[in-house]
Amino acid sequence: MKKWKSHKHNRRRRRETWWKIVTTTGDRDVVDKCHFTSESARILIGEIMGSNRDLENIKQNINDVQNKMKNIIDVLGRI
């Protein structure tokens, strides 16, 4: 499960908001979009792609269950 947590820090009199991505594999800190680095962007893109893949798998599983339920209803309707 992924959660976003906001952390505010004062560095050199400049306020920055840090976002922590809490995942099952570990935590990653990222900064506001104006402070993104290539590495933080890659991390976020990877997280989004992983989440998208997970959602597609869930969607497919739901479709499979719905098809099985339709088949069961059809069989029960014939009895």
GUNU-465295 format. One record per atom (N, C-alpha, C, O): residue in one letter; x, y, z. Coordinates in steps of 0.05 Angstrom, whole numbers, padded with zeros to 5 digits, always signed. Example, Ala and Ser with C-alpha at 12.3 -4.5 7.8 and 13.67 -1.06 7.14 Angstrom:
2
A+00264-00114+00156/A+00246-00090+00156/A+00264-00066+00156/A+00285-00066+00169/S+00257-00045+00142/S+00273-00021+00143/S+00258+00001+00157/S+00268+00023+00161/
***
This chain:
79
M+00017-00023+00000/M+00000+00000+00000/M+00018+00025+00000/M+00038+00026+00014/K+00010+00045-00016/K+00026+00069-00018/K+00012+00092-00005/K-00012+00094-00007/K+00027+00108+00010/K+00016+00131+00023/K+00033+00155+00017/K+00058+00152+00014/W+00022+00178+00015/W+00037+00203+00012/W+00037+00217+00039/W+00016+00222+00051/K+00060+00225+00048/K+00062+00240+00073/K+00077+00266+00067/K+00098+00266+00054/S+00067+00288+00077/S+00080+00314+00073/S+00098+00320+00096/S+00091+00317+00119/H+00122+00329+00090/H+00141+00337+00110/H+00152+00364+00103/H+00162+00368+00080/K+00151+00384+00121/K+00161+00410+00115/K+00187+00415+00130/K+00189+00409+00154/H+00206+00425+00116/H+00233+00431+00127/H+00241+00459+00120/H+00235+00469+00099/N+00256+00472+00139/N+00267+00498+00133/N+00297+00494+00127/N+00312+00484+00144/R+00305+00501+00104/R+00333+00499+00096/R+00342+00526+00084/R+00330+00535+00065/R+00362+00538+00096/R+00373+00563+00087/R+00350+00584+00084/R+00349+00598+00064/R+00332+00585+00104/R+00310+00603+00104/R+00291+00600+00081/R+00275+00617+00075/R+00292+00577+00068/R+00274+00571+00046/R+00257+00548+00055/R+00267+00527+00063/R+00231+00550+00052/R+00213+00529+00061/R+00209+00510+00037/R+00201+00518+00015/E+00213+00485+00042/E+00209+00464+00022/E+00190+00443+00032/E+00191+00436+00056/T+00173+00434+00016/T+00155+00412+00023/T+00166+00387+00011/T+00170+00385-00013/W+00171+00367+00028/W+00181+00341+00019/W+00158+00322+00021/W+00142+00322+00039/W+00156+00304+00001/W+00136+00284+00001/W+00149+00257+00003/W+00168+00251-00011/K+00140+00241+00022/K+00151+00215+00026/K+00132+00194+00014/K+00108+00194+00021/I+00142+00177-00004/I+00126+00156-00015/I+00132+00131+00002/I+00154+00121+00002/V+00112+00121+00015/V+00115+00098+00032/V+00105+00074+00016/V+00081+00072+00010/T+00123+00056+00010/T+00116+00032-00005/T+00123+00007+00011/T+00136+00009+00032/T+00115-00016+00000/T+00123-00041+00014/T+00152-00047+00010/T+00164-00063+00025/T+00165-00035-00010/T+00193-00040-00015/T+00211-00020-00003/T+00236-00025-00001/G+00201+00002+00007/G+00218+00022+00020/G+00206+00050+00016/G+00187+00054+00002/D+00219+00070+00029/D+00210+00097+00028/D+00228+00114+00010/D+00252+00109+00009/R+00216+00133-00003/R+00232+00151-00020/R+00223+00179-00014/R+00199+00184-00012/D+00242+00198-00012/D+00235+00226-00008/D+00237+00241-00035/D+00256+00236-00050/V+00218+00258-00040/V+00219+00274-00065/V+00211+00303-00057/V+00198+00306-00036/V+00219+00322-00072/V+00214+00350-00066/V+00193+00362-00085/V+00185+00349-00104/D+00184+00387-00079/D+00166+00401-00097/D+00175+00400-00126/D+00199+00396-00131/K+00156+00403-00144/K+00162+00401-00173/K+00184+00420-00182/K+00199+00413-00200/C+00186+00443-00169/C+00207+00462-00177/C+00235+00452-00168/C+00255+00463-00177/H+00236+00432-00151/H+00262+00421-00142/H+00267+00393-00151/H+00284+00379-00140/F+00251+00384-00171/F+00255+00356-00180/F+00282+00353-00193/F+00293+00371-00205/T+00293+00330-00189/T+00318+00322-00203/T+00310+00299-00222/T+00288+00288-00220/S+00329+00293-00239/S+00324+00270-00258/S+00319+00245-00242/S+00302+00229-00249/E+00333+00241-00220/E+00330+00217-00204/E+00303+00216-00191/E+00290+00195-00191/S+00294+00238-00179/S+00268+00238-00166/S+00245+00235-00186/S+00225+00222-00181/A+00249+00246-00210/A+00229+00242-00232/A+00228+00212-00240/A+00206+00201-00244/R+00251+00200-00242/R+00252+00171-00250/R+00238+00154-00228/R+00224+00135-00235/I+00243+00161-00203/I+00230+00147-00181/I+00200+00149-00183/I+00186+00129-00181/L+00190+00173-00187/L+00161+00177-00189/L+00149+00163-00213/L+00128+00151-00211/I+00163+00165-00236/I+00153+00151-00260/I+00152+00121-00255/I+00133+00108-00263/G+00173+00111-00243/G+00173+00082-00236/G+00150+00074-00218/G+00138+00053-00222/E+00145+00090-00198/E+00122+00085-00180/E+00096+00086-00194/E+00078+00069-00190/I+00092+00105-00212/I+00068+00108-00227/I+00064+00084-00246/I+00042+00073-00248/M+00086+00076-00259/M+00084+00053-00277/M+00077+00027-00262/M+00062+00011-00271/G+00090+00024-00239/G+00084+00001-00222/G+00055+00000-00213/G+00042-00020-00213/S+00045+00024-00204/S+00017+00026-00195/S-00002+00020-00218/S-00022+00007-00215/N+00005+00031-00242/N-00012+00026-00265/N-00013-00004-00272/N-00035-00014-00278/R+00009-00017-00271/R+00010-00046-00276/R-00007-00061-00255/R-00022-00079-00262/D-00005-00053-00230/D-00021-00065-00209/D-00051-00061-00214/D-00067-00080-00211/L-00058-00037-00222/L-00086-00031-00228/L-00097-00047-00252/L-00119-00057-00252/E-00080-00050-00272/E-00088-00066-00296/E-00092-00095-00288/E-00111-00108-00297/N-00075-00106-00270/N-00078-00133-00261/N-00104-00136-00245/N-00118-00156-00248/I-00110-00117-00228/I-00135-00118-00212/I-00159-00117-00230/I-00178-00131-00227/K-00158-00099-00250/K-00180-00097-00270/K-00184-00123-00284/K-00207-00132-00287/Q-00163-00137-00292/Q-00165-00163-00306/Q-00177-00184-00287/Q-00194-00200-00295/N-00168-00184-00262/N-00179-00202-00242/N-00209-00198-00238/N-00224-00217-00236/I-00217-00173-00237/I-00246-00167-00234/I-00261-00177-00258/I-00283-00189-00254/N-00251-00173-00282/N-00264-00183-00306/N-00266-00213-00306/N-00287-00224-00313/D-00245-00226-00297/D-00246-00256-00295/D-00267-00265-00276/D-00282-00284-00282/V-00269-00253-00253/V-00289-00260-00233/V-00317-00255-00243/V-00335-00272-00239/Q-00321-00233-00257/Q-00347-00227-00268/Q-00355-00248-00289/Q-00378-00256-00289/N-00336-00256-00306/N-00342-00277-00326/N-00349-00303-00312/N-00367-00317-00321/K-00334-00310-00291/K-00340-00335-00277/K-00368-00334-00264/K-00383-00354-00264/M-00375-00311-00253/M-00401-00308-00241/M-00423-00310-00261/M-00444-00323-00256/K-00419-00299-00285/K-00439-00301-00307/K-00443-00330-00315/K-00465-00340-00319/N-00421-00345-00317/N-00422-00374-00323/N-00437-00389-00302/N-00453-00407-00309/I-00432-00383-00277/I-00446-00397-00255/I-00476-00391-00256/I-00492-00409-00253/I-00483-00366-00261/I-00511-00358-00263/I-00524-00373-00286/I-00547-00382-00284/D-00510-00374-00309/D-00521-00389-00332/D-00526-00418-00326/D-00547-00429-00333/V-00507-00431-00313/V-00510-00459-00305/V-00533-00463-00286/V-00549-00481-00289/L-00535-00445-00266/L-00557-00447-00246/L-00584-00442-00259/L-00604-00453-00251/G-00584-00425-00280/G-00609-00419-00293/G-00620-00443-00309/G-00644-00445-00315/R-00602-00461-00317/R-00610-00485-00332/R-00620-00507-00315/R-00634-00526-00324/I-00615-00506-00289/I-00623-00527-00271/I-00652-00525-00264/I-00663-00541-00248/
***
